[in-house]
Amino acid sequence: MKTRGIKSRFVIEFTQENIDTFDLHDLGEFRHLDSIRGNFGIMDNRCYMMYILFTDYQPPTQGVFSNFKPLVEKQQKIFEQLWSFGISLPSRIKELEHQSDNFIITNPDEIESEIIYMIEQSRKEVLVFSSIKVLNQVLAKGKITFLTRLTHLIKKDVRIRFLVDYFDEQWIKAIDSVNKITKNNHIQLGYVKGLLGKFDETIIISDNKSMIQIKPANNRGRLEGTYSEEKHQIFVQEIMFEKYWNEVQSLSGITNP
């Protein structure tokens, strides 16, 4: 694209496994961010496009194209935020050369306790961005406690938003019962099926200050959780949440059960 005079910028998660697969010479400028997922593109500040990914192993067969100005402007702003937080490719290569492992929580009870503690401390907003499968596994024993804490939060006018990958009837009923507690403040629920491709994790963010990210550790069903108060990591995940929230809103997928 450089040879054709087209300026292009990419934000990608470069890892040890994928960095050698990209042909970067003629594409444009690249920056790295951790935990980037999904895809979208903006052309000439006029149109917005994303591919719908049904599997991880086949090329996409469907996409969404929009020149709806409010959506384009929102997503352009999100891209610029991601770009400003990204690190250059040479810096990322140096990071990979000296990469160390993060501290990981592997005890299921400790993961659950950390989630409940975060919820209890929330004062303004809770974001839940999750695979339903992982969320059910994380809260296998503590779902009732989790929902009870959410009930306390909506009574205090804390904003709560869920983005999940699957329409789960049990969660719909549970959230509906919580929403009946108050007239004005309701949990909002959005579905991102088809926008993410393979998505096997749960991310919970509290008040822009703390975050826990839970992923399967191996093929045996064990989970690993990472707790963080690092502002950069939290802000990137919030940007990704808003990116999908905007997309789902534009596709009329936001509900108030």
C-alpha positions as CSV (number, residue, x, y, z in Angstrom):
1,M,0.0,0.0,0.0
2,K,2.9,2.3,0.6
3,T,3.9,2.1,-3.1
4,R,0.4,3.2,-4.1
5,G,0.6,6.3,-1.8
6,I,-2.0,4.9,0.7
7,K,-1.3,5.7,4.4
8,S,-2.2,2.7,6.6
9,R,-1.9,2.0,10.3
10,F,-2.4,-1.3,12.1
11,V,-2.8,-2.2,15.8
12,I,-2.0,-5.9,16.3
13,E,-1.1,-8.2,19.1
14,F,2.4,-9.4,18.2
15,T,3.4,-12.6,20.0
16,Q,6.3,-15.1,19.8
17,E,4.0,-17.3,17.8
18,N,2.8,-14.9,15.1
19,I,5.4,-12.2,14.7
20,D,7.2,-14.0,11.9
21,T,4.0,-14.6,9.9
22,F,3.4,-11.0,9.0
23,D,4.8,-9.5,5.8
24,L,5.3,-5.9,7.1
25,H,7.3,-4.4,4.3
26,D,4.6,-2.8,2.1
27,L,1.7,-2.5,4.5
28,G,2.2,0.6,6.6
29,E,2.8,1.5,10.2
30,F,2.4,-1.1,13.0
31,R,1.9,-0.9,16.7
32,H,1.4,-3.6,19.3
33,L,-1.2,-3.9,22.1
34,D,-1.8,-6.9,24.4
35,S,-5.2,-8.7,24.2
36,I,-6.4,-7.2,21.0
37,R,-9.3,-9.3,19.7
38,G,-11.7,-9.1,16.8
39,N,-11.1,-6.8,13.9
40,F,-12.3,-3.5,12.3
41,G,-11.1,-1.0,9.8
42,I,-11.8,2.6,8.9
43,M,-11.2,4.1,5.5
44,D,-10.7,7.8,4.8
45,N,-12.8,8.7,7.9
46,R,-15.9,7.8,5.9
47,C,-16.7,4.2,6.2
48,Y,-16.3,1.4,8.7
49,M,-15.9,-2.4,8.1
50,M,-15.5,-5.5,10.2
51,Y,-15.4,-9.2,9.4
52,I,-17.8,-11.6,11.1
53,L,-15.8,-14.7,12.3
54,F,-17.7,-17.9,12.9
55,T,-14.6,-20.1,13.4
56,D,-10.9,-19.6,14.1
57,Y,-9.8,-21.8,11.3
58,Q,-11.6,-20.5,8.2
59,P,-11.5,-17.2,6.4
60,P,-14.6,-14.9,7.1
61,T,-17.5,-15.2,4.7
62,Q,-19.5,-12.2,6.0
63,G,-18.8,-8.7,7.0
64,V,-20.4,-5.5,8.1
65,F,-19.9,-2.3,6.1
66,S,-21.3,1.1,7.3
67,N,-21.0,4.7,6.3
68,F,-23.2,5.8,9.2
69,K,-21.4,8.9,10.4
70,P,-21.9,8.6,14.2
71,L,-20.6,5.0,14.2
72,V,-17.6,5.8,12.0
73,E,-16.7,8.7,14.3
74,K,-17.0,6.6,17.5
75,Q,-14.9,3.8,16.1
76,Q,-12.3,6.3,14.6
77,K,-11.9,7.7,18.1
78,I,-11.5,4.2,19.5
79,F,-8.8,3.4,17.0
80,E,-6.9,6.6,17.8
81,Q,-7.0,5.7,21.5
82,L,-5.6,2.2,20.7
83,W,-3.0,3.7,18.4
84,S,-1.8,6.2,21.1
85,F,-1.4,3.4,23.6
86,G,0.3,1.0,21.2
87,I,4.1,0.4,21.2
88,S,6.3,0.4,18.2
89,L,7.3,-2.9,16.5
90,P,11.0,-2.6,17.4
91,S,10.1,-2.0,21.0
92,R,7.7,-5.0,21.0
93,I,10.5,-7.2,19.5
94,K,12.7,-6.2,22.4
95,E,9.9,-7.1,24.9
96,L,9.5,-10.5,23.4
97,E,13.2,-11.1,23.7
98,H,13.1,-10.4,27.4
99,Q,9.5,-11.5,28.2
100,S,8.8,-12.8,31.7
101,D,5.7,-14.6,32.9
102,N,3.0,-12.8,34.8
103,F,1.8,-13.8,38.2
104,I,-1.2,-16.1,37.8
105,I,-4.0,-17.2,40.2
106,T,-4.8,-20.8,39.6
107,N,-6.9,-21.7,42.7
108,P,-10.6,-21.5,41.7
109,D,-11.7,-20.3,45.1
110,E,-9.2,-17.5,45.0
111,I,-10.3,-16.4,41.5
112,E,-13.9,-16.4,42.7
113,S,-13.0,-14.5,45.9
114,E,-11.1,-11.9,43.9
115,I,-14.2,-11.3,41.6
116,I,-16.6,-11.0,44.5
117,Y,-14.2,-8.5,46.3
118,M,-13.9,-6.4,43.1
119,I,-17.7,-6.3,42.8
120,E,-18.1,-5.3,46.4
121,Q,-15.7,-2.4,46.0
122,S,-17.3,-1.0,42.9
123,R,-18.8,2.5,43.2
124,K,-19.4,3.7,39.6
125,E,-19.2,1.0,36.9
126,V,-18.7,-2.7,36.3
127,L,-17.9,-4.1,32.9
128,V,-18.1,-7.9,32.2
129,F,-16.8,-9.0,28.8
130,S,-17.0,-12.8,28.7
131,S,-17.5,-16.1,27.1
132,I,-20.7,-17.6,28.7
133,K,-18.9,-20.9,28.9
134,V,-16.0,-19.5,30.9
135,L,-18.3,-17.3,33.0
136,N,-20.3,-20.3,34.0
137,Q,-17.1,-22.2,34.9
138,V,-15.7,-19.3,36.9
139,L,-18.9,-18.9,38.9
140,A,-19.8,-22.6,39.1
141,K,-20.2,-22.3,42.9
142,G,-20.6,-18.5,43.4
143,K,-23.2,-17.4,40.8
144,I,-25.8,-16.6,43.5
145,T,-23.3,-14.6,45.5
146,F,-22.2,-12.8,42.4
147,L,-25.8,-11.8,41.5
148,T,-26.5,-10.8,45.0
149,R,-23.6,-8.4,44.9
150,L,-24.8,-7.0,41.6
151,T,-28.2,-6.4,43.1
152,H,-26.6,-4.3,45.8
153,L,-24.8,-2.3,43.2
154,I,-27.8,-1.4,41.1
155,K,-29.5,-0.2,44.2
156,K,-26.5,2.2,44.6
157,D,-26.8,3.4,40.9
158,V,-23.6,1.6,39.8
159,R,-23.7,1.1,36.0
160,I,-23.3,-2.5,35.0
161,R,-22.8,-3.7,31.4
162,F,-22.4,-7.3,30.1
163,L,-21.0,-8.3,26.7
164,V,-21.3,-12.0,26.2
165,D,-20.8,-14.3,23.2
166,Y,-24.0,-16.4,23.5
167,F,-27.7,-16.0,24.4
168,D,-27.9,-17.9,27.6
169,E,-31.5,-18.3,28.9
170,Q,-30.4,-18.9,32.5
171,W,-28.4,-15.7,32.6
172,I,-31.2,-13.8,31.0
173,K,-33.6,-14.9,33.7
174,A,-31.1,-14.2,36.4
175,I,-30.4,-10.6,35.2
176,D,-34.1,-10.0,34.6
177,S,-34.7,-10.8,38.3
178,V,-32.0,-8.4,39.4
179,N,-33.3,-5.7,37.1
180,K,-36.8,-5.9,38.7
181,I,-35.2,-4.6,41.9
182,T,-35.1,-1.0,40.7
183,K,-37.1,1.1,38.2
184,N,-34.3,3.3,36.8
185,N,-30.9,1.5,36.9
186,H,-30.8,-1.8,35.0
187,I,-28.0,-4.2,34.0
188,Q,-27.4,-3.8,30.2
189,L,-26.7,-6.9,28.2
190,G,-25.2,-7.2,24.7
191,Y,-24.4,-10.2,22.5
192,V,-21.3,-10.3,20.4
193,K,-21.6,-13.7,18.8
194,G,-19.9,-13.7,15.4
195,L,-17.9,-10.5,16.1
196,L,-15.1,-12.1,18.0
197,G,-14.2,-15.5,16.5
198,K,-13.0,-17.8,19.2
199,F,-13.4,-16.2,22.6
200,D,-12.5,-18.2,25.7
201,E,-12.0,-15.8,28.6
202,T,-13.8,-13.6,31.1
203,I,-12.7,-10.0,31.8
204,I,-14.2,-8.0,34.7
205,I,-13.3,-4.3,35.2
206,S,-14.3,-2.2,38.2
207,D,-14.4,1.6,38.2
208,N,-11.5,1.9,35.7
209,K,-9.2,0.9,38.5
210,S,-9.0,-2.9,38.7
211,M,-9.4,-5.8,36.4
212,I,-9.3,-9.6,36.5
213,Q,-8.8,-11.6,33.3
214,I,-9.6,-15.4,33.4
215,K,-8.6,-17.8,30.7
216,P,-8.5,-21.6,30.3
217,A,-5.0,-22.8,31.2
218,N,-5.0,-26.1,29.3
219,N,-7.2,-28.6,27.7
220,R,-8.2,-30.1,31.0
221,G,-10.6,-27.2,31.9
222,R,-8.4,-25.5,34.5
223,L,-8.6,-21.7,34.7
224,E,-6.0,-19.1,35.3
225,G,-6.8,-15.6,36.5
226,T,-4.6,-12.5,36.4
227,Y,-5.5,-9.5,38.6
228,S,-4.3,-6.1,37.5
229,E,-4.4,-2.4,38.6
230,E,-2.1,-1.4,35.8
231,K,-3.9,1.6,34.2
232,H,-2.6,1.0,30.7
233,Q,-3.9,-2.6,30.6
234,I,-7.2,-1.6,32.0
235,F,-7.7,1.3,29.6
236,V,-7.0,-0.9,26.6
237,Q,-9.6,-3.5,27.7
238,E,-12.1,-0.7,28.3
239,I,-11.5,0.6,24.8
240,M,-12.1,-2.9,23.3
241,F,-15.3,-3.2,25.3
242,E,-16.5,0.1,24.0
243,K,-15.6,-0.9,20.4
244,Y,-17.8,-4.0,20.6
245,W,-20.5,-2.2,22.5
246,N,-20.8,0.4,19.7
247,E,-20.9,-2.4,17.1
248,V,-23.6,-4.3,18.9
249,Q,-25.6,-1.1,19.4
250,S,-25.4,-0.4,15.7
251,L,-26.7,-4.0,15.1
252,S,-29.5,-3.5,17.7
253,G,-28.1,-6.2,20.0
254,I,-28.2,-4.3,23.3
255,T,-31.0,-5.3,25.7
256,N,-32.3,-4.3,29.0
257,P,-33.8,-7.6,30.2
